[in-house]
Amino acid sequence: MATNSLPPIPREQIGEVYSWRDWFNKLGTYIQTAQTGGNAWTIIQGGTGATTADGARSNLGIGSIGTQNYNNVAITGGSLDSVNITSSAVSGTVSLTNTTSTTVGAAGTASALPSLPVGYVVINIGGTNYKLPYYNI
């Protein structure tokens, strides 16, 4: 006959006392062991399949950005699309593409740009700031 490793039920009235907190903690461990053989719970079982915080983030697909503070985020790769940018000078949605252009319109039929742009966007490339004019289209 298999031994019963289920923790004994405390004799005190149910409440916020150590014996009941300890019992529920041990009950959780007992259930996890019974379901997984002592292994970390899989995502399907309500866990992450990991035994460390780093392993859990990795298994859930949360990269290093998941541990950064909201006001100090370093993005060192990948791409951004339709990012909402707000500051004292600019607000709205900006989409950047990876294409460049040397003319305004179709080759050979480009019209001249207006003499005054609507405004300027400051970008930093390789540590140098550049002002790019933008126009209504």
C-alpha positions in Angstrom: 0.0 0.0 0.0 1.3 3.5 -0.9 2.1 5.8 1.9 0.0 8.9 2.3 2.2 11.9 2.2 -0.7 14.3 2.3 -0.1 16.7 5.2 -2.4 16.1 8.2 -5.2 18.6 8.7 -4.5 21.0 11.5 -6.8 20.7 14.6 -7.2 24.5 15.0 -10.1 26.5 13.6 -9.4 27.6 10.0 -7.8 31.1 10.1 -4.7 33.1 9.6 -2.5 31.0 11.7 0.8 29.4 10.9 -0.6 25.8 11.0 -3.1 26.5 8.3 -0.7 28.5 6.1 1.8 25.8 6.4 -0.8 23.1 5.6 -1.9 24.9 2.4 1.7 25.4 1.4 2.4 21.7 1.9 -0.8 20.8 0.1 0.3 22.8 -2.9 3.6 21.0 -2.9 1.8 17.6 -2.6 -0.5 18.4 -5.5 2.4 19.6 -7.7 4.4 16.4 -6.9 1.4 14.2 -7.6 0.8 15.9 -10.9 4.4 16.3 -12.2 6.5 13.8 -10.3 8.2 16.7 -8.6 9.1 18.5 -11.8 8.4 22.2 -12.4 4.8 22.7 -13.7 4.5 23.1 -17.4 2.7 26.1 -18.9 -0.4 23.9 -19.5 -0.4 23.0 -15.8 -0.4 26.7 -14.9 3.4 27.0 -14.5 6.3 28.0 -16.7 8.2 24.7 -16.8 11.1 26.5 -15.1 12.6 26.6 -11.7 14.2 30.1 -11.9 12.9 33.6 -12.8 15.3 33.7 -15.8 14.1 30.3 -17.0 10.4 31.3 -16.6 10.9 34.5 -18.6 12.8 32.5 -21.3 10.1 29.9 -21.5 7.3 32.5 -21.7 9.2 34.4 -24.5 10.0 37.4 -22.4 13.3 38.8 -23.4 15.6 41.1 -21.5 13.3 44.1 -22.1 10.9 42.5 -19.6 13.2 43.3 -16.7 14.0 46.9 -17.7 12.4 49.9 -15.9 9.7 51.7 -17.9 11.7 54.9 -17.9 15.1 53.5 -18.9 14.6 51.0 -21.8 17.5 50.0 -24.0 16.4 48.6 -27.4 19.5 47.3 -29.1 18.0 45.4 -32.1 14.9 44.6 -34.0 12.5 47.1 -35.5 9.8 49.5 -34.5 6.6 50.2 -36.5 3.9 52.7 -35.7 5.4 53.8 -32.5 3.6 56.6 -30.5 6.2 59.2 -29.7 5.4 62.0 -27.2 7.6 64.8 -26.1 7.3 68.6 -25.6 8.1 69.1 -29.3 6.5 66.1 -31.1 3.5 63.9 -30.5 1.8 61.4 -32.7 2.5 58.2 -34.5 5.7 57.8 -36.6 6.3 55.0 -39.0 9.8 54.6 -40.4 10.6 52.3 -43.3 13.9 50.8 -44.3 13.7 52.4 -47.8 15.4 55.6 -48.9 14.6 58.0 -51.8 16.6 60.5 -53.7 13.6 62.0 -55.5 10.2 63.2 -54.3 8.0 61.5 -56.8 8.3 59.1 -59.7 11.7 59.2 -61.5 11.9 62.0 -64.0 8.5 63.6 -63.0 9.2 64.7 -59.5 7.9 68.1 -58.6 9.9 70.6 -56.7 9.6 70.6 -52.9 7.8 73.6 -51.3 10.2 76.3 -50.2 9.2 75.9 -46.5 8.9 72.5 -44.8 6.1 71.9 -42.3 8.7 71.2 -39.7 11.9 69.3 -38.9 12.6 65.9 -37.2 15.9 65.6 -35.4 17.5 62.1 -35.7 20.7 60.8 -34.4 22.8 58.6 -36.6 26.1 57.3 -35.3 26.2 59.9 -32.5 25.5 62.9 -34.8 22.2 64.8 -34.8 20.6 65.6 -38.2 17.6 67.7 -38.9 15.3 66.3 -41.6 12.6 68.6 -43.1 9.1 67.1 -43.6 6.4 68.3 -46.0 2.7 67.7 -46.5 2.0 65.2 -49.3 
